[in-house]
Amino acid sequence: MPFLKENNENATMGFSKHIKGLKSRLSQAMPNHAILPSAVLIFDTLMAFLSLFIALYLRIGDEFLEYTPEFILKNMLVFSLLSASIFFWMQTHRAIWRYVSLEDMIPLALATVLTTILFYPLMLLMAQQEALPRSVPIINALVLIMLLGLPRFIYRSIHDQHLLQKRRANAEALIPVLLIGNGDSTELFIREVLHSPSLPYNPLALITFEKDEVGRHIHGVPILGTIDELNEIIESLDEGKHPPKQIIITESNLLKTQKQLVSKAAIAHGLTVMHMLQHFSMDVVDEEFEEIQAELDLR
């Protein structure tokens, strides 16, 4: 019996490791492979093909069985081909899914509305012995926007989760930092850090200027208090697994008194104070490009 129990435990552990390895390979494979624009166009066309069927079912339920299959299929084909033409014309399939945002959804929504407007007179022309309800195109537009947007945001979510896993795996090599700020520049800094595994920072917490924001968070980074409470916050973080090593000021409009509080707290706890630049600075760092430019000038 102990022998059988040991075999069962080994088999369970082996199966668990296999599942974890499979999940890890899927997580690494999906986000790193770009989806070709042609594949995106085919996918969007397929979604347009299915959307009309879904919209019709949502509108009339099981009564759609009263329509002949040929009539429904004809409408679905016309709508999908029209959608493909609009998608290709507006180049909506060129956006990279792992960076998709609400801004990318605007052209998709406009393409859907334009397709719906153009399909409506075609739907009336195809209505001879049978006719679709006139509310179907409106329902279809909403369904199509959902079918186009949801897969993109799911893919983006998987990609972001993959980046977070990479950061967690390298957590020991990251520099724990305490951020001072609560504006747009702070949000941009956190987002850049979370989406760039090469940046060596691990934001532990935020220090805000407004008491109303305490207890909330930005991209998962908690707002622990105000600048007046900086010493107490640093002391509480020092008791954690990864105490802060640096203070990064992400705002450019700190008052002199606030800067003094930050400096005193940093000196008292042996922390380095850094200030995030509010602009990009660029310089030529590759001498090979300079040599090529010099050769071109001589010619």
C-alpha positions as CSV (number, residue, x, y, z in Angstrom):
1,M,0.0,0.0,0.0
2,P,2.8,2.6,0.8
3,F,4.3,1.7,-2.6
4,L,1.0,2.4,-4.4
5,K,0.6,5.6,-2.4
6,E,4.1,6.8,-3.4
7,N,3.4,5.9,-7.1
8,N,0.1,7.9,-7.0
9,E,1.9,10.9,-5.5
10,N,4.6,10.8,-8.1
11,A,2.1,10.5,-10.9
12,T,0.1,13.4,-9.5
13,M,3.3,15.5,-9.2
14,G,4.3,14.6,-12.7
15,F,0.9,15.5,-14.2
16,S,1.0,18.8,-12.3
17,K,4.4,19.7,-13.7
18,H,3.3,18.7,-17.2
19,I,0.3,21.0,-16.9
20,K,2.4,23.9,-15.6
21,G,4.9,23.4,-18.3
22,L,2.1,23.4,-21.0
23,K,0.7,26.7,-19.5
24,S,4.1,28.3,-19.5
25,R,4.7,27.3,-23.2
26,L,1.3,28.7,-24.2
27,S,1.9,31.9,-22.3
28,Q,5.3,32.4,-23.9
29,A,4.2,31.4,-27.4
30,M,1.0,33.4,-27.9
31,P,2.1,37.0,-27.1
32,N,5.5,36.7,-28.9
33,H,4.1,35.8,-32.3
34,A,2.6,38.6,-34.3
35,I,-0.7,37.9,-36.1
36,L,-0.4,38.5,-39.8
37,P,-2.7,41.3,-41.2
38,S,-4.1,38.9,-43.7
39,A,-5.1,36.5,-40.9
40,V,-6.7,39.4,-39.0
41,L,-8.7,40.3,-42.1
42,I,-9.9,36.7,-42.6
43,F,-10.8,36.6,-38.9
44,D,-12.7,39.9,-39.0
45,T,-14.6,38.7,-42.1
46,L,-15.6,35.5,-40.4
47,M,-16.8,37.5,-37.4
48,A,-18.9,39.6,-39.7
49,F,-20.3,36.4,-41.3
50,L,-21.3,35.0,-37.9
51,S,-22.6,38.3,-36.5
52,L,-25.6,38.5,-38.8
53,F,-26.8,35.1,-37.8
54,I,-26.3,35.9,-34.1
55,A,-28.2,39.2,-34.5
56,L,-31.1,37.5,-36.3
57,Y,-31.3,34.9,-33.6
58,L,-31.3,37.6,-30.9
59,R,-34.0,39.5,-32.7
60,I,-36.5,36.7,-33.4
61,G,-35.2,33.6,-31.5
62,D,-36.3,30.2,-32.8
63,E,-38.5,31.9,-35.4
64,F,-35.4,32.1,-37.6
65,L,-36.1,28.5,-38.6
66,E,-39.0,29.8,-40.7
67,Y,-36.5,31.4,-43.1
68,T,-35.0,29.3,-45.8
69,P,-31.3,28.5,-45.3
70,E,-30.5,29.9,-48.7
71,F,-31.9,33.3,-47.8
72,I,-30.1,33.6,-44.5
73,L,-26.8,32.4,-46.1
74,K,-27.2,34.9,-48.9
75,N,-27.5,37.8,-46.5
76,M,-24.6,36.5,-44.4
77,L,-22.3,36.3,-47.4
78,V,-23.3,39.7,-48.7
79,F,-22.7,41.3,-45.3
80,S,-19.4,39.5,-44.8
81,L,-18.0,40.4,-48.2
82,L,-19.1,44.0,-47.8
83,S,-17.5,44.1,-44.3
84,A,-14.2,42.7,-45.7
85,S,-14.2,45.4,-48.4
86,I,-14.7,48.2,-45.8
87,F,-12.1,46.6,-43.4
88,F,-9.5,46.4,-46.2
89,W,-10.3,50.0,-47.3
90,M,-10.0,51.4,-43.8
91,Q,-6.9,49.2,-43.0
92,T,-8.4,48.1,-39.6
93,H,-6.5,44.8,-39.8
94,R,-3.1,46.5,-39.6
95,A,-3.2,47.3,-35.9
96,I,-1.1,45.0,-33.7
97,W,-3.2,43.1,-31.3
98,R,-0.8,43.1,-28.4
99,Y,-0.9,46.9,-28.2
100,V,-4.6,47.3,-29.0
101,S,-6.4,50.1,-27.1
102,L,-9.7,52.0,-27.2
103,E,-8.2,54.3,-29.9
104,D,-7.9,51.2,-32.2
105,M,-11.5,50.4,-31.6
106,I,-12.7,53.7,-33.1
107,P,-11.8,52.7,-36.7
108,L,-13.4,49.3,-36.2
109,A,-16.6,50.9,-34.9
110,L,-16.7,53.4,-37.8
111,A,-16.1,50.5,-40.3
112,T,-19.0,48.6,-38.7
113,V,-21.3,51.6,-38.8
114,L,-20.4,52.3,-42.5
115,T,-20.9,48.6,-43.4
116,T,-24.3,48.6,-41.7
117,I,-25.4,51.7,-43.5
118,L,-24.4,50.2,-46.9
119,F,-25.9,46.8,-46.1
120,Y,-29.3,48.2,-45.3
121,P,-30.4,49.0,-48.9
122,L,-28.9,45.7,-50.1
123,M,-30.9,43.9,-47.4
124,L,-34.1,45.6,-48.8
125,L,-33.2,44.6,-52.3
126,M,-32.7,41.0,-51.3
127,A,-36.1,40.9,-49.5
128,Q,-38.5,39.4,-52.1
129,Q,-40.5,36.6,-50.7
130,E,-38.7,36.8,-47.4
131,A,-37.4,39.8,-45.5
132,L,-35.2,40.3,-42.4
133,P,-36.6,42.5,-39.6
134,R,-35.4,46.1,-40.1
135,S,-33.9,46.2,-36.6
136,V,-31.5,43.4,-37.4
137,P,-28.7,45.7,-38.9
138,I,-28.7,47.8,-35.7
139,I,-28.4,44.7,-33.5
140,N,-25.8,43.3,-35.9
141,A,-23.6,46.4,-35.6
142,L,-23.5,46.0,-31.8
143,V,-22.8,42.3,-32.1
144,L,-20.0,42.8,-34.6
145,I,-18.3,45.4,-32.6
146,M,-18.2,43.0,-29.6
147,L,-17.0,40.1,-31.8
148,L,-14.2,42.3,-33.2
149,G,-13.1,44.0,-30.0
150,L,-13.3,41.2,-27.4
151,P,-10.7,38.8,-29.0
152,R,-8.3,41.8,-29.4
153,F,-8.6,42.8,-25.7
154,I,-8.3,39.1,-24.6
155,Y,-5.1,38.8,-26.6
156,R,-3.8,42.1,-25.1
157,S,-4.6,40.8,-21.7
158,I,-2.7,37.6,-22.3
159,H,0.3,39.6,-23.5
160,D,0.2,41.9,-20.5
161,Q,-0.1,38.9,-18.2
162,H,3.0,37.3,-19.9
163,L,5.0,40.5,-19.2
164,L,3.9,40.5,-15.6
165,Q,5.0,36.9,-15.2
166,K,8.4,37.8,-16.6
167,R,8.7,40.7,-14.1
168,R,7.7,38.4,-11.2
169,A,10.3,35.9,-12.3
170,N,13.0,38.6,-12.2
171,A,11.6,40.3,-9.0
172,E,14.9,39.7,-7.1
173,A,16.8,41.7,-9.7
174,L,14.5,44.7,-9.7
175,I,15.0,47.8,-7.7
176,P,12.2,48.4,-5.2
177,V,11.1,52.1,-5.5
178,L,8.7,54.4,-3.9
179,L,6.9,56.8,-6.3
180,I,5.9,60.4,-5.4
181,G,3.2,61.7,-7.6
182,N,-0.4,61.0,-8.7
183,G,-0.7,62.6,-12.2
184,D,-0.5,61.5,-15.8
185,S,3.3,61.3,-15.7
186,T,3.1,58.9,-12.8
187,E,0.6,56.7,-14.6
188,L,2.8,56.7,-17.7
189,F,5.9,55.7,-15.6
190,I,4.1,52.8,-14.0
191,R,2.6,51.6,-17.3
192,E,6.0,51.8,-19.0
193,V,7.7,49.9,-16.1
194,L,5.0,47.1,-16.1
195,H,5.2,46.7,-19.9
196,S,9.0,46.8,-20.2
197,P,10.7,43.9,-18.5
198,S,14.1,45.5,-19.2
199,L,13.4,48.4,-16.9
200,P,14.9,47.5,-13.5
201,Y,12.2,49.1,-11.2
202,N,9.6,47.6,-9.0
203,P,7.1,50.2,-7.9
204,L,6.1,49.3,-4.3
205,A,3.7,52.2,-3.5
206,L,2.7,55.7,-4.4
207,I,2.8,58.9,-2.3
208,T,0.0,61.3,-3.3
209,F,-0.7,65.0,-2.7
210,E,-4.4,64.5,-2.0
211,K,-5.8,62.6,1.0
212,D,-8.9,61.6,-1.0
213,E,-6.8,59.3,-3.1
214,V,-5.3,57.3,-0.2
215,G,-6.3,53.7,-0.3
216,R,-6.8,53.6,-4.1
217,H,-4.3,52.3,-6.7
218,I,-2.9,53.0,-10.1
219,H,-2.3,49.9,-12.2
220,G,-2.1,47.8,-9.1
221,V,0.3,50.1,-7.3
222,P,-1.3,51.2,-4.0
223,I,-1.5,54.8,-2.8
224,L,-0.4,54.5,0.8
225,G,-0.5,58.1,1.9
226,T,0.6,61.8,1.5
227,I,4.0,63.3,1.6
228,D,3.4,64.3,5.3
229,E,3.2,60.6,6.1
230,L,6.4,59.7,4.1
231,N,8.5,58.6,7.1
232,E,5.8,56.3,8.5
233,I,5.2,54.8,5.1
234,I,8.9,54.1,4.5
235,E,9.2,52.5,8.0
236,S,6.2,50.2,7.2
237,L,7.7,49.2,3.9
238,D,11.1,48.5,5.5
239,E,9.5,45.7,7.4
240,G,8.4,44.0,4.2
241,K,10.2,41.5,2.0
242,H,11.4,44.1,-0.5
243,P,12.1,47.4,1.3
244,P,12.4,50.5,-1.0
245,K,15.9,51.5,-2.1
246,Q,15.0,54.5,-4.1
247,I,12.5,57.3,-4.2
248,I,11.5,58.5,-7.6
249,I,9.7,61.8,-8.0
250,T,7.4,61.6,-11.0
251,E,6.0,65.1,-10.8
252,S,7.7,68.3,-11.7
253,N,5.6,70.7,-9.6
254,L,6.7,69.8,-6.1
255,L,6.8,72.7,-3.6
256,K,10.1,73.6,-1.8
257,T,8.7,72.4,1.5
258,Q,7.7,69.1,-0.1
259,K,11.1,68.6,-1.6
260,Q,12.6,69.2,1.9
261,L,10.4,66.5,3.4
262,V,11.4,64.1,0.7
263,S,15.1,64.9,1.2
264,K,14.9,64.5,5.0
265,A,13.1,61.2,4.7
266,A,15.5,59.8,2.1
267,I,18.6,60.8,4.3
268,A,17.1,59.3,7.4
269,H,16.4,56.0,5.7
270,G,19.5,55.9,3.4
271,L,17.4,56.1,0.1
272,T,18.5,57.6,-3.2
273,V,16.2,60.3,-4.6
274,M,15.7,60.4,-8.3
275,H,13.6,62.7,-10.5
276,M,11.9,61.5,-13.7
277,L,12.7,63.6,-16.7
278,Q,9.7,65.2,-18.3
279,H,11.1,65.1,-21.8
280,F,13.0,62.8,-24.2
281,S,16.7,63.4,-24.7
282,M,18.5,61.7,-27.6
283,D,22.0,61.4,-28.8
284,V,24.0,59.4,-31.3
285,V,25.5,56.4,-29.5
286,D,26.7,54.3,-32.4
287,E,30.0,55.3,-33.9
288,E,29.4,53.1,-37.0
289,F,26.6,55.4,-38.1
290,E,28.9,58.4,-37.7
291,E,31.5,56.7,-40.0
292,I,28.9,55.9,-42.6
293,Q,27.6,59.5,-42.5
294,A,31.2,60.8,-42.9
295,E,31.7,58.5,-46.0
296,L,28.5,59.7,-47.6
297,D,29.5,63.4,-47.0
298,L,32.9,62.7,-48.8
299,R,31.0,61.3,-51.8
